[in-house]
Amino acid sequence: MKAVVQRVSRANVKIDGVCMGSIDQGLLILLGIEPDDDSSDCSYIVKKCSNLRIFEDENGKMNLSILDIGGSILLVSQFTLLGDARKGNRPSFIGAAIPDIAIPLYERTILEFKKIIHTETGVFGADMQVELTNDGPVTILLDSKKLY
C-alpha cells in the first residue's frame, strides 16, 4: 500500500461539482492499493498516518500528530500512485489491485481511521477533483512494504 500524505490547512474532493468530502486542518491522504496488500497494510498506514509528527508545536517544531491537534483526514483512493512509467511514456497500472481486492481494503482503511479520527473520503473509482492548500508544504511518502 502506498500513500502520499499531505499536511493541509484545507482540502476537499468533488465529483461532478458536488463536494463529497471536505476538511480544514489535517491530512489529505492519497492511497494506492497493491494486489498483495492485506489488512496489515491498512493497519500500518492508519497507525503511521495517525502518529506522524508533522504538525508544529508551540515552539514551531514538527512535534505533533494529527491526533494531538484534533485535525481531520481526507482519504482519497488513487490507483495512479502505482503507475510504472520506467518503460515508454504511458504508465502501466498493472501494479494496482483490481477493484475486487482494492475496494474492501480501502473500506477497511476508512473504518480504521474513523475509529480514531474524523475522516472524510472520496468515492472509489470515481473521476474526482481534489482541491487542497498544502500547509508548509509538507508531503510524506509512505509504503507499507518498505518496513525498515
N, CA, C and O atoms as a DFTB+ gen file, in Angstrom:
592 C
 N C O
     1  1       0.856      -1.162       0.000
     2  2       0.000       0.000       0.000
     3  2       0.903       1.225       0.000
     4  3       1.859       1.313       0.770
     5  1       0.585       2.148      -0.862
     6  2       1.350       3.381      -0.929
     7  2       0.436       4.553      -0.584
     8  3      -0.751       4.557      -0.912
     9  1       1.018       5.544       0.085
    10  2       0.240       6.721       0.457
    11  2       1.076       7.974       0.275
    12  3       2.262       8.003       0.604
    13  1       0.438       9.004      -0.253
    14  2       1.001      10.341      -0.276
    15  2       0.231      11.108       0.793
    16  3      -0.984      11.280       0.693
    17  1       0.945      11.564       1.813
    18  2       0.331      12.233       2.958
    19  2       0.716      13.699       2.899
    20  3       1.897      14.044       2.943
    21  1      -0.286      14.557       2.800
    22  2      -0.030      15.989       2.713
    23  2      -0.674      16.710       3.891
    24  3      -1.862      16.539       4.167
    25  1       0.127      17.516       4.580
    26  2      -0.411      18.346       5.652
    27  2      -1.122      19.517       4.983
    28  3      -0.534      20.237       4.176
    29  1      -2.399      19.696       5.329
    30  2      -3.206      20.717       4.657
    31  2      -3.875      21.647       5.668
    32  3      -4.144      21.272       6.810
    33  1      -4.132      22.865       5.211
    34  2      -4.957      23.777       6.005
    35  2      -6.415      23.648       5.587
    36  3      -7.321      24.054       6.315
    37  1      -6.632      23.070       4.390
    38  2      -7.970      22.740       3.927
    39  2      -7.836      21.826       2.713
    40  3      -6.846      21.880       1.982
    41  1      -8.859      20.980       2.511
    42  2      -8.885      20.109       1.335
    43  2     -10.319      19.647       1.113
    44  3     -11.103      19.520       2.054
    45  1     -10.645      19.398      -0.163
    46  2     -11.960      18.831      -0.465
    47  2     -11.864      17.984      -1.716
    48  3     -10.926      18.108      -2.503
    49  1     -12.848      17.126      -1.883
    50  2     -12.942      16.289      -3.067
    51  2     -14.356      16.437      -3.631
    52  3     -15.350      16.355      -2.909
    53  1     -14.410      16.659      -4.950
    54  2     -15.692      16.843      -5.624
    55  2     -15.843      15.833      -6.750
    56  3     -14.868      15.389      -7.357
    57  1     -17.103      15.485      -7.007
    58  2     -17.460      14.652      -8.151
    59  2     -18.566      15.389      -8.886
    60  3     -19.619      15.673      -8.315
    61  1     -18.326      15.698     -10.153
    62  2     -19.292      16.461     -10.962
    63  2     -19.724      17.745     -10.256
    64  3     -20.896      18.119     -10.287
    65  1     -18.764      18.413      -9.621
    66  2     -19.033      19.677      -8.955
    67  2     -19.678      19.572      -7.584
    68  3     -19.887      20.589      -6.922
    69  1     -19.996      18.362      -7.148
    70  2     -20.635      18.157      -5.843
    71  2     -19.563      17.743      -4.831
    72  3     -18.832      16.779      -5.054
    73  1     -19.476      18.472      -3.726
    74  2     -18.490      18.170      -2.697
    75  2     -18.873      16.881      -1.978
    76  3     -19.962      16.769      -1.415
    77  1     -17.960      15.912      -2.007
    78  2     -18.180      14.621      -1.351
    79  2     -17.514      14.555       0.024
    80  3     -17.955      13.814       0.902
    81  1     -16.457      15.330       0.197
    82  2     -15.748      15.347       1.466
    83  2     -14.926      16.616       1.573
    84  3     -14.365      17.084       0.582
    85  1     -14.852      17.175       2.776
    86  2     -14.135      18.422       2.977
    87  2     -13.592      18.470       4.401
    88  3     -14.276      18.090       5.351
    89  1     -12.348      18.944       4.535
    90  2     -11.747      19.107       5.860
    91  2     -11.058      20.458       5.937
    92  3     -10.737      21.077       4.923
    93  1     -10.842      20.895       7.167
    94  2      -9.977      22.044       7.411
    95  2      -8.608      21.466       7.774
    96  3      -8.133      20.571       7.075
    97  1      -7.970      21.932       8.816
    98  2      -6.626      21.482       9.151
    99  2      -6.571      19.974       9.331
   100  3      -7.388      19.387      10.040
   101  1      -5.592      19.358       8.678
   102  2      -5.438      17.921       8.808
   103  2      -4.547      17.329       7.750
   104  3      -3.567      17.939       7.322
   105  1      -4.906      16.114       7.326
   106  2      -4.123      15.377       6.339
   107  2      -4.984      14.980       5.149
   108  3      -6.077      14.438       5.316
   109  1      -4.488      15.250       3.956
   110  2      -5.044      14.668       2.736
   111  2      -4.173      13.459       2.441
   112  3      -2.957      13.579       2.292
   113  1      -4.807      12.288       2.359
   114  2      -4.070      11.052       2.098
   115  2      -4.565      10.455       0.789
   116  3      -5.733      10.087       0.661
   117  1      -3.659      10.365      -0.181
   118  2      -3.938       9.693      -1.445
   119  2      -3.434       8.269      -1.278
   120  3      -2.267       8.059      -0.948
   121  1      -4.301       7.287      -1.504
   122  2      -3.994       5.899      -1.181
   123  2      -4.037       5.006      -2.409
   124  3      -5.034       4.960      -3.129
   125  1      -2.932       4.292      -2.635
   126  2      -2.853       3.310      -3.710
   127  2      -2.738       1.920      -3.130
   128  3      -1.926       1.678      -2.237
   129  1      -3.552       1.002      -3.636
   130  2      -3.602      -0.360      -3.087
   131  2      -3.042      -1.350      -4.110
   132  3      -3.419      -1.344      -5.282
   133  1      -2.124      -2.206      -3.624
   134  2      -1.457      -3.176      -4.473
   135  2      -2.103      -4.557      -4.349
   136  3      -2.766      -4.836      -3.350
   137  1      -1.919      -5.424      -5.349
   138  2      -2.583      -6.735      -5.341
   139  2      -2.293      -7.603      -4.128
   140  3      -3.153      -8.378      -3.709
   141  1      -1.093      -7.493      -3.550
   142  2      -0.745      -8.353      -2.412
   143  2      -0.967      -7.676      -1.059
   144  3      -0.523      -8.192      -0.034
   145  1      -1.642      -6.539      -1.044
   146  2      -1.952      -5.874       0.224
   147  2      -3.007      -6.656       0.994
   148  3      -3.827      -7.368       0.415
   149  1      -2.963      -6.503       2.318
   150  2      -3.970      -7.135       3.169
   151  2      -4.269      -6.218       4.351
   152  3      -3.855      -5.059       4.360
   153  1      -4.979      -6.728       5.336
   154  2      -5.404      -5.897       6.461
   155  2      -4.215      -5.329       7.242
   156  3      -4.332      -4.262       7.844
   157  1      -3.084      -6.019       7.243
   158  2      -1.921      -5.493       7.956
   159  2      -1.394      -4.223       7.295
   160  3      -0.870      -3.342       7.976
   161  1      -1.530      -4.123       5.974
   162  2      -1.124      -2.905       5.271
   163  2      -2.041      -1.740       5.649
   164  3      -1.581      -0.613       5.833
   165  1      -3.338      -2.021       5.763
   166  2      -4.292      -0.993       6.206
   167  2      -3.902      -0.485       7.581
   168  3      -3.822       0.722       7.807
   169  1      -3.662      -1.406       8.492
   170  2      -3.317      -1.036       9.869
   171  2      -2.029      -0.230       9.927
   172  3      -1.929       0.728      10.693
   173  1      -1.046      -0.610       9.126
   174  2       0.217       0.121       9.087
   175  2      -0.016       1.570       8.653
   176  3       0.461       2.502       9.301
   177  1      -0.746       1.752       7.563
   178  2      -0.992       3.102       7.037
   179  2      -1.766       3.939       8.053
   180  3      -1.432       5.102       8.278
   181  1      -2.789       3.361       8.664
   182  2      -3.587       4.095       9.649
   183  2      -2.727       4.493      10.848
   184  3      -2.758       5.644      11.285
   185  1      -1.970       3.550      11.369
   186  2      -1.132       3.843      12.538
   187  2      -0.067       4.879      12.203
   188  3       0.145       5.825      12.962
   189  1       0.598       4.702      11.075
   190  2       1.680       5.611      10.709
   191  2       1.145       7.024      10.455
   192  3       1.717       7.997      10.946
   193  1       0.056       7.143       9.694
   194  2      -0.506       8.462       9.394
   195  2      -1.020       9.154      10.653
   196  3      -0.847      10.362      10.818
   197  1      -1.643       8.399      11.527
   198  2      -2.218       8.965      12.753
   199  2      -1.159       9.465      13.711
   200  3      -1.407      10.374      14.503
   201  1       0.020       8.872      13.640
   202  2       1.069       9.206      14.603
   203  2       2.228      10.011      14.020
   204  3       3.160      10.368      14.741
   205  1       2.174      10.300      12.707
   206  2       3.226      11.121      12.102
   207  2       3.295      12.467      12.809
   208  3       2.292      13.173      12.913
   209  1       4.464      12.813      13.285
   210  2       4.626      14.091      13.987
   211  2       5.059      15.144      12.975
   212  3       6.243      15.456      12.848
   213  1       4.068      15.688      12.251
   214  2       4.363      16.664      11.201
   215  2       3.617      17.989      11.397
   216  3       3.578      18.829      10.497
   217  1       3.029      18.163      12.578
   218  2       2.372      19.430      12.904
   219  2       3.216      20.152      13.942
   220  3       3.805      19.523      14.821
   221  1       3.271      21.472      13.836
   222  2       4.152      22.257      14.699
   223  2       3.602      22.415      16.111
   224  3       2.403      22.595      16.325
   225  1       4.520      22.343      17.059
   226  2       4.175      22.607      18.455
   227  2       4.314      24.100      18.730
   228  3       4.509      24.888      17.804
   229  1       4.214      24.492      20.003
   230  2       4.272      25.912      20.369
   231  2       5.628      26.537      20.074
   232  3       5.749      27.762      20.059
   233  1       6.663      25.711      19.835
   234  2       8.000      26.216      19.514
   235  2       8.305      26.166      18.019
   236  3       9.434      26.419      17.600
   237  1       7.297      25.841      17.224
   238  2       7.489      25.792      15.777
   239  2       8.179      24.534      15.283
   240  3       8.586      24.481      14.122
   241  1       8.324      23.515      16.127
   242  2       8.944      22.251      15.723
   243  2       7.858      21.267      15.311
   244  3       6.797      21.207      15.934
   245  1       8.124      20.499      14.261
   246  2       7.181      19.459      13.865
   247  2       7.272      18.348      14.903
   248  3       8.135      17.472      14.836
   249  1       6.351      18.411      15.868
   250  2       6.424      17.510      17.003
   251  2       5.058      16.944      17.387
   252  3       4.953      16.163      18.333
   253  1       4.009      17.337      16.653
   254  2       2.648      16.913      16.998
   255  2       2.035      16.084      15.880
   256  3       2.335      16.283      14.703
   257  1       1.178      15.156      16.266
   258  2       0.468      14.315      15.294
   259  2      -0.914      14.902      15.012
   260  3      -1.348      15.852      15.664
   261  1      -1.576      14.332      14.054
   262  2      -2.956      14.716      13.726
   263  2      -3.861      14.496      14.937
   264  3      -4.793      15.266      15.168
   265  1      -3.586      13.448      15.704
   266  2      -4.366      13.179      16.908
   267  2      -4.137      14.265      17.958
   268  3      -5.070      14.662      18.655
   269  1      -2.899      14.744      18.072
   270  2      -2.567      15.782      19.048
   271  2      -3.284      17.102      18.759
   272  3      -3.689      17.814      19.678
   273  1      -3.435      17.417      17.470
   274  2      -4.033      18.719      17.124
   275  2      -5.541      18.647      16.921
   276  3      -6.192      19.678      16.754
   277  1      -6.105      17.437      16.933
   278  2      -7.542      17.293      16.720
   279  2      -7.973      17.625      15.304
   280  3      -9.069      18.141      15.085
   281  1      -7.109      17.327      14.341
   282  2      -7.416      17.590      12.932
   283  2      -8.255      16.484      12.320
   284  3      -8.743      15.592      13.014
   285  1      -8.412      16.559      11.009
   286  2      -9.228      15.597      10.260
   287  2      -8.418      14.996       9.125
   288  3      -7.341      15.478       8.774
   289  1      -8.971      13.928       8.561
   290  2      -8.345      13.254       7.429
   291  2      -9.310      13.243       6.253
   292  3     -10.506      13.005       6.417
   293  1      -8.773      13.505       5.065
   294  2      -9.497      13.306       3.816
   295  2      -8.757      12.202       3.080
   296  3      -7.623      12.394       2.641
   297  1      -9.398      11.047       2.947
   298  2      -8.791       9.864       2.335
   299  2      -9.369       9.666       0.939
   300  3     -10.582       9.555       0.760
   301  1      -8.465       9.623      -0.055
   302  2      -8.883       9.509      -1.450
   303  2      -8.135       8.349      -2.099
   304  3      -6.905       8.304      -2.069
   305  1      -8.873       7.416      -2.684
   306  2      -8.230       6.302      -3.384
   307  2      -7.604       6.826      -4.676
   308  3      -8.190       7.656      -5.370
   309  1      -6.399       6.327      -4.988
   310  2      -5.719       6.796      -6.195
   311  2      -4.805       5.716      -6.743
   312  3      -3.645       5.601      -6.345
   313  1      -5.346       4.923      -7.667
   314  2      -4.570       3.816      -8.226
   315  2      -3.379       4.299      -9.032
   316  3      -2.433       3.537      -9.235
   317  1      -3.394       5.554      -9.502
   318  2      -2.285       6.043     -10.320
   319  2      -0.986       6.181      -9.529
   320  3       0.077       6.352     -10.126
   321  1      -1.052       6.110      -8.196
   322  2       0.180       6.102      -7.401
   323  2       1.026       4.888      -7.737
   324  3       2.237       4.884      -7.515
   325  1       0.389       3.865      -8.271
   326  2       1.083       2.620      -8.565
   327  2       1.474       2.507     -10.036
   328  3       1.865       1.440     -10.509
   329  1       1.362       3.621     -10.746
   330  2       1.754       3.633     -12.151
   331  2       3.260       3.461     -12.304
   332  3       4.042       4.010     -11.527
   333  1       3.652       2.701     -13.299
   334  2       5.070       2.475     -13.594
   335  2       5.369       3.083     -14.956
   336  3       4.896       2.594     -15.982
   337  1       6.156       4.152     -14.958
   338  2       6.469       4.854     -16.205
   339  2       7.942       4.695     -16.584
   340  3       8.483       5.508     -17.334
   341  1       8.587       3.653     -16.069
   342  2      10.002       3.451     -16.381
   343  2      10.214       3.078     -17.844
   344  3      11.263       3.373     -18.417
   345  1       9.229       2.437     -18.441
   346  2       9.345       1.957     -19.813
   347  2       8.351       2.724     -20.666
   348  3       7.147       2.650     -20.419
   349  1       8.817       3.445     -21.645
   350  2       7.923       4.204     -22.511
   351  2       7.365       5.439     -21.818
   352  3       7.853       5.852     -20.765
   353  1       6.339       6.019     -22.422
   354  2       5.758       7.256     -21.895
   355  2       4.356       7.090     -21.349
   356  3       3.812       8.012     -20.742
   357  1       3.768       5.933     -21.556
   358  2       2.448       5.665     -20.998
   359  2       2.613       4.768     -19.786
   360  3       3.120       3.652     -19.902
   361  1       2.187       5.248     -18.614
   362  2       2.345       4.428     -17.412
   363  2       1.544       3.125     -17.490
   364  3       0.455       3.071     -18.061
   365  1       2.118       2.091     -16.901
   366  2       1.420       0.822     -16.748
   367  2       0.847       0.786     -15.336
   368  3       1.514       1.177     -14.377
   369  1      -0.375       0.322     -15.214
   370  2      -1.021       0.273     -13.908
   371  2      -1.245      -1.156     -13.424
   372  3      -2.123      -1.403     -12.597
   373  1      -0.454      -2.097     -13.938
   374  2      -0.624      -3.486     -13.522
   375  2      -0.235      -3.688     -12.060
   376  3      -0.553      -4.722     -11.472
   377  1       0.454      -2.703     -11.467
   378  2       0.827      -2.780     -10.057
   379  2      -0.295      -2.394      -9.109
   380  3      -0.140      -2.485      -7.891
   381  1      -1.433      -1.962      -9.664
   382  2      -2.582      -1.582      -8.836
   383  2      -3.517      -2.777      -8.683
   384  3      -3.720      -3.548      -9.621
   385  1      -4.076      -2.915      -7.502
   386  2      -5.021      -4.006      -7.243
   387  2      -6.307      -3.798      -8.034
   388  3      -6.731      -2.665      -8.260
   389  1      -6.922      -4.895      -8.449
   390  2      -8.225      -4.824      -9.108
   391  2      -9.273      -4.431      -8.059
   392  3      -9.063      -4.641      -6.864
   393  1     -10.392      -3.866      -8.501
   394  2     -11.413      -3.421      -7.545
   395  2     -11.864      -4.483      -6.541
   396  3     -12.139      -4.156      -5.386
   397  1     -11.946      -5.749      -6.959
   398  2     -12.381      -6.802      -6.030
   399  2     -11.464      -6.920      -4.816
   400  3     -11.907      -7.309      -3.736
   401  1     -10.200      -6.590      -4.992
   402  2      -9.236      -6.603      -3.896
   403  2      -9.165      -5.229      -3.227
   404  3      -9.159      -5.122      -2.001
   405  1      -9.113      -4.191      -4.043
   406  2      -8.869      -2.834      -3.528
   407  2     -10.037      -2.258      -2.728
   408  3      -9.820      -1.638      -1.687
   409  1     -11.259      -2.449      -3.192
   410  2     -12.404      -1.827      -2.505
   411  2     -12.528      -2.279      -1.047
   412  3     -12.661      -1.428      -0.168
   413  1     -12.490      -3.584      -0.757
   414  2     -12.584      -3.979       0.651
   415  2     -11.448      -3.417       1.514
   416  3     -11.665      -3.069       2.675
   417  1     -10.245      -3.330       0.952
   418  2      -9.125      -2.788       1.716
   419  2      -9.262      -1.282       1.915
   420  3      -8.934      -0.762       2.982
   421  1      -9.741      -0.590       0.905
   422  2      -9.999       0.850       1.032
   423  2     -11.064       1.088       2.104
   424  3     -10.912       1.967       2.953
   425  1     -12.135       0.308       2.062
   426  2     -13.202       0.458       3.056
   427  2     -12.712       0.109       4.462
   428  3     -13.117       0.747       5.434
   429  1     -11.856      -0.886       4.573
   430  2     -11.302      -1.235       5.883
   431  2     -10.437      -0.091       6.421
   432  3     -10.487       0.233       7.608
   433  1      -9.646       0.514       5.531
   434  2      -8.807       1.639       5.937
   435  2      -9.673       2.800       6.422
   436  3      -9.351       3.439       7.424
   437  1     -10.752       3.071       5.727
   438  2     -11.686       4.124       6.151
   439  2     -12.215       3.819       7.547
   440  3     -12.201       4.685       8.422
   441  1     -12.678       2.600       7.753
   442  2     -13.234       2.223       9.060
   443  2     -12.201       2.345      10.174
   444  3     -12.517       2.812      11.268
   445  1     -10.964       1.925       9.898
   446  2      -9.920       2.028      10.917
   447  2      -9.634       3.486      11.265
   448  3      -9.469       3.824      12.437
   449  1      -9.576       4.351      10.248
   450  2      -9.368       5.775      10.523
   451  2     -10.542       6.350      11.320
   452  3     -10.342       7.095      12.278
   453  1     -11.761       5.999      10.917
   454  2     -12.947       6.570      11.569
   455  2     -13.064       6.175      13.040
   456  3     -13.736       6.859      13.811
   457  1     -12.423       5.085      13.432
   458  2     -12.434       4.677      14.842
   459  2     -11.661       5.655      15.717
   460  3     -11.917       5.754      16.917
   461  1     -10.709       6.382      15.115
   462  2      -9.834       7.227      15.928
   463  2      -9.851       8.711      15.572
   464  3      -9.411       9.540      16.369
   465  1     -10.359       9.061      14.374
   466  2     -10.270      10.459      13.951
   467  2     -11.369      10.773      12.933
   468  3     -11.804       9.893      12.190
   469  1     -11.809      12.019      12.904
   470  2     -12.813      12.421      11.909
   471  2     -12.225      12.222      10.519
   472  3     -11.157      12.750      10.209
   473  1     -12.924      11.461       9.684
   474  2     -12.421      11.098       8.364
   475  2     -13.487      11.326       7.305
   476  3     -14.628      10.886       7.447
   477  1     -13.102      12.016       6.248
   478  2     -13.932      12.217       5.063
   479  2     -13.275      11.436       3.926
   480  3     -12.089      11.113       3.992
   481  1     -14.052      11.134       2.883
   482  2     -13.495      10.334       1.787
   483  2     -13.997      10.811       0.436
   484  3     -14.941      11.593       0.323
   485  1     -13.323      10.304      -0.577
   486  2     -13.815      10.398      -1.936
   487  2     -14.639       9.150      -2.222
   488  3     -15.078       8.463      -1.300
   489  1     -14.845       8.861      -3.502
   490  2     -15.598       7.673      -3.914
   491  2     -14.672       6.802      -4.760
   492  3     -14.138       7.253      -5.774
   493  1     -14.490       5.566      -4.342
   494  2     -13.579       4.664      -5.039
   495  2     -13.935       4.580      -6.519
   496  3     -15.091       4.351      -6.875
   497  1     -12.945       4.765      -7.373
   498  2     -13.109       4.597      -8.815
   499  2     -13.759       5.765      -9.538
   500  3     -13.870       5.741     -10.764
   501  1     -14.189       6.777      -8.813
   502  2     -14.855       7.922      -9.449
   503  2     -13.823       8.881     -10.028
   504  3     -12.662       8.896      -9.619
   505  1     -14.274       9.681     -10.989
   506  2     -13.462      10.771     -11.519
   507  2     -13.635      11.937     -10.555
   508  3     -14.687      12.576     -10.527
   509  1     -12.605      12.210      -9.771
   510  2     -12.702      13.187      -8.685
   511  2     -11.799      14.386      -8.955
   512  3     -10.774      14.278      -9.628
   513  1     -12.202      15.517      -8.417
   514  2     -11.382      16.712      -8.425
   515  2     -11.021      17.006      -6.966
   516  3     -11.894      17.182      -6.117
   517  1      -9.720      17.055      -6.700
   518  2      -9.244      17.286      -5.341
   519  2      -8.623      18.677      -5.281
   520  3      -7.744      19.019      -6.072
   521  1      -9.097      19.469      -4.328
   522  2      -8.523      20.794      -4.097
   523  2      -7.884      20.786      -2.717
   524  3      -8.432      20.208      -1.779
   525  1      -6.720      21.430      -2.589
   526  2      -6.074      21.472      -1.292
   527  2      -5.188      22.690      -1.173
   528  3      -4.734      23.258      -2.166
   529  1      -4.956      23.074       0.060
   530  2      -3.921      24.037       0.376
   531  2      -2.914      23.286       1.228
   532  3      -3.149      23.024       2.407
   533  1      -1.778      22.942       0.606
   534  2      -0.732      22.195       1.288
   535  2      -0.067      23.153       2.259
   536  3       0.408      24.217       1.862
   537  1      -0.033      22.782       3.513
   538  2       0.480      23.628       4.579
   539  2       1.949      23.324       4.806
   540  3       2.293      22.258       5.316
   541  1       2.808      24.241       4.435
   542  2       4.245      24.063       4.645
   543  2       5.068      24.439       3.426
   544  3       5.770      25.449       3.474
   545  1       5.022      23.701       2.360
   546  2       4.328      22.431       2.161
   547  2       5.020      21.278       2.896
   548  3       6.244      21.237       3.023
   549  1       4.195      20.350       3.371
   550  2       4.691      19.124       3.988
   551  2       4.027      17.960       3.268
   552  3       2.804      17.824       3.289
   553  1       4.835      17.123       2.634
   554  2       4.343      15.950       1.914
   555  2       5.258      14.774       2.240
   556  3       6.477      14.855       2.089
   557  1       4.642      13.673       2.691
   558  2       5.389      12.481       3.086
   559  2       4.913      11.303       2.238
   560  3       3.714      11.139       2.013
   561  1       5.853      10.487       1.771
   562  2       5.520       9.275       1.020
   563  2       5.657       8.071       1.948
   564  3       6.670       7.912       2.629
   565  1       4.622       7.225       1.968
   566  2       4.649       6.007       2.780
   567  2       4.451       4.790       1.893
   568  3       3.719       4.837       0.904
   569  1       5.104       3.715       2.254
   570  2       4.964       2.442       1.552
   571  2       4.937       1.346       2.612
   572  3       5.936       1.127       3.298
   573  1       3.813       0.658       2.752
   574  2       3.687      -0.363       3.787
   575  2       4.613      -1.552       3.564
   576  3       4.821      -2.349       4.479
   577  1       5.159      -1.682       2.389
   578  2       6.063      -2.796       2.092
   579  2       7.512      -2.460       2.414
   580  3       8.348      -3.362       2.463
   581  1       7.831      -1.203       2.631
   582  2       9.192      -0.787       2.923
   583  2       9.347      -0.541       4.408
   584  3       9.566       0.589       4.845
   585  1       9.233      -1.594       5.169
   586  2       9.396      -1.502       6.613
   587  2      10.860      -1.696       6.937
   588  3      11.466      -2.686       6.528
   589  1      11.422      -0.771       7.660
   590  2      12.855      -0.818       7.960
   591  2      13.084      -1.313       9.364
   592  3      14.230      -1.422       9.801
